[in-house]
Amino acid sequence: MAREKVLLVDDELEFTEILSVRMESRGVDVDTAASGREALEKATGKSYDAIVLDLSMPEMDGIETLKHLLKMNPDLQVILLTGYATLQKGIEATKLGAMDFLEKPAEIQKLMEKIQQAKANRMLLVEKRAEEKIQGILESKPW
């Protein structure tokens, strides 16, 4: 089975390094970004099963980054992480399209489960898009 591909976005570099090592030891391919802008650049050129995104970052926060990511690709599976979790922000994030919301420090097992769920969701969306495309082609032909 293919390894999960994850983009980990957090301005706390030590946290990012530790978490990416822990995820890689569990068989996940991890790319990291230290800002929302860097995350947008990386997400433009590569496909990820999940994006784990910190809510509280300078310049472009997690909510703003989430909006831009989903505008680029509405099928992205985004899991928000924050040390300052508030129900309000969690609700806002899920209404905007985040798959889930976890409080820092996230338990690694719980995060891995969310990442696997994100990959499954993404695969279903890809299949659905392919079926819709095939259906559109079939309907456009004057058989």
C-alpha positions as a printed NumPy array, in Angstrom:
array([[  0.   ,   0.   ,   0.   ],
       [  1.265,   3.484,  -0.853],
       [  2.538,   5.672,   1.933],
       [  0.46 ,   8.66 ,   3.001],
       [  1.785,  11.997,   1.729],
       [  1.383,  14.821,   4.221],
       [  2.252,  18.511,   4.259],
       [  2.922,  19.694,   7.814],
       [  2.546,  23.472,   8.209],
       [  3.683,  25.177,  11.419],
       [  5.861,  28.192,  12.228],
       [  7.321,  26.391,  15.293],
       [ 10.249,  24.685,  13.579],
       [ 11.212,  22.448,  16.513],
       [  7.632,  21.149,  16.756],
       [  7.553,  20.539,  12.993],
       [ 10.875,  18.646,  13.057],
       [  9.829,  16.4  ,  15.954],
       [  6.379,  15.673,  14.543],
       [  7.689,  14.968,  11.031],
       [ 10.252,  12.473,  12.424],
       [  7.511,  10.747,  14.436],
       [  5.243,  10.588,  11.374],
       [  8.028,   9.349,   9.071],
       [  8.834,   6.576,  11.554],
       [  5.223,   5.455,  11.038],
       [  5.618,   5.263,   7.267],
       [  4.358,   8.706,   6.234],
       [  6.087,  10.858,   3.587],
       [  6.244,  14.332,   5.143],
       [  6.963,  17.709,   3.585],
       [  7.097,  20.733,   5.856],
       [  6.304,  24.419,   5.476],
       [  7.028,  27.138,   8.036],
       [  4.32 ,  29.553,   6.851],
       [  1.004,  29.754,   5.061],
       [  2.676,  31.201,   1.97 ],
       [  5.198,  28.353,   1.824],
       [  2.329,  25.868,   2.238],
       [  0.488,  27.402,  -0.73 ],
       [  3.629,  27.146,  -2.877],
       [  4.165,  23.489,  -1.965],
       [  0.49 ,  22.57 ,  -2.39 ],
       [  0.523,  24.114,  -5.868],
       [  3.17 ,  21.764,  -7.17 ],
       [  2.389,  18.536,  -5.335],
       [ -0.501,  16.307,  -4.315],
       [ -1.005,  15.488,  -0.616],
       [ -3.315,  13.037,   1.128],
       [ -3.591,  15.461,   4.035],
       [ -2.388,  18.889,   5.068],
       [ -1.811,  19.316,   8.806],
       [ -2.064,  23.039,   9.389],
       [ -1.33 ,  25.126,  12.486],
       [ -4.066,  27.641,  13.232],
       [ -1.878,  30.291,  14.909],
       [  0.868,  31.562,  12.608],
       [  2.2  ,  35.066,  11.933],
       [  1.354,  36.858,   8.672],
       [ -1.14 ,  34.348,   7.244],
       [ -2.928,  32.34 ,   9.955],
       [ -4.381,  28.856,   9.547],
       [ -7.889,  30.071,   8.68 ],
       [ -6.581,  32.343,   5.917],
       [ -4.257,  29.592,   4.627],
       [ -7.165,  27.124,   4.692],
       [ -9.296,  29.481,   2.573],
       [ -6.529,  29.837,  -0.035],
       [ -5.775,  26.093,  -0.092],
       [ -9.42 ,  25.16 ,  -0.62 ],
       [ -9.802,  27.829,  -3.295],
       [ -6.886,  26.187,  -5.138],
       [ -8.312,  22.697,  -4.628],
       [-11.638,  22.112,  -2.838],
       [-10.845,  18.391,  -2.464],
       [ -7.874,  18.991,  -0.146],
       [ -8.134,  17.266,   3.213],
       [ -6.989,  19.745,   5.872],
       [ -6.546,  18.935,   9.558],
       [ -6.064,  22.015,  11.725],
       [ -3.827,  21.971,  14.807],
       [ -3.662,  24.623,  17.461],
       [ -2.311,  25.248,  20.909],
       [ -4.991,  27.863,  21.439],
       [ -7.998,  25.798,  20.462],
       [-11.305,  27.54 ,  20.782],
       [-14.617,  26.049,  19.879],
       [-15.36 ,  29.161,  17.812],
       [-12.276,  28.756,  15.592],
       [-12.897,  25.02 ,  15.284],
       [-16.45 ,  25.611,  14.114],
       [-15.285,  28.317,  11.694],
       [-12.596,  26.025,  10.27 ],
       [-14.96 ,  23.103,   9.693],
       [-17.574,  25.395,   8.108],
       [-14.883,  26.613,   5.72 ],
       [-14.056,  23.037,   4.758],
       [-11.436,  21.716,   7.175],
       [-11.747,  17.978,   7.604],
       [-10.974,  18.082,  11.318],
       [ -9.515,  20.035,  14.2  ],
       [ -7.06 ,  18.786,  16.862],
       [ -5.574,  20.493,  19.885],
       [ -1.791,  20.621,  20.385],
       [ -0.043,  18.57 ,  21.46 ],
       [ -1.941,  16.147,  19.256],
       [ -1.67 ,  12.515,  20.257],
       [  0.321,  10.896,  17.428],
       [ -2.005,   7.896,  17.155],
       [ -5.055,  10.143,  16.86 ],
       [ -3.306,  12.292,  14.243],
       [ -2.295,   9.184,  12.257],
       [ -5.936,   8.012,  12.28 ],
       [ -7.04 ,  11.428,  10.957],
       [ -4.388,  11.278,   8.213],
       [ -5.531,   7.803,   7.141],
       [ -9.137,   9.049,   7.116],
       [ -8.043,  12.046,   5.005],
       [ -6.371,   9.727,   2.49 ],
       [ -9.528,   7.592,   2.262],
       [-11.681,  10.724,   1.78 ],
       [ -9.341,  12.009,  -0.914],
       [ -9.377,   8.685,  -2.778],
       [-13.197,   8.687,  -2.756],
       [-13.274,  12.237,  -4.129],
       [-10.792,  11.354,  -6.887],
       [-12.9  ,   8.316,  -7.829],
       [-16.072,  10.402,  -7.819],
       [-14.486,  13.058, -10.084],
       [-13.313,  10.344, -12.502],
       [-16.796,   8.795, -12.623],
       [-18.372,  12.214, -13.248],
       [-15.897,  12.861, -16.063],
       [-16.62 ,   9.481, -17.675],
       [-20.367,  10.061, -17.332],
       [-20.005,  13.493, -18.952],
       [-18.082,  12.001, -21.877],
       [-20.642,   9.236, -22.318],
       [-23.548,  11.688, -22.235],
       [-21.889,  13.956, -24.788],
       [-21.62 ,  11.178, -27.397],
       [-24.559,  10.67 , -29.805],
       [-24.403,   6.878, -29.559]])
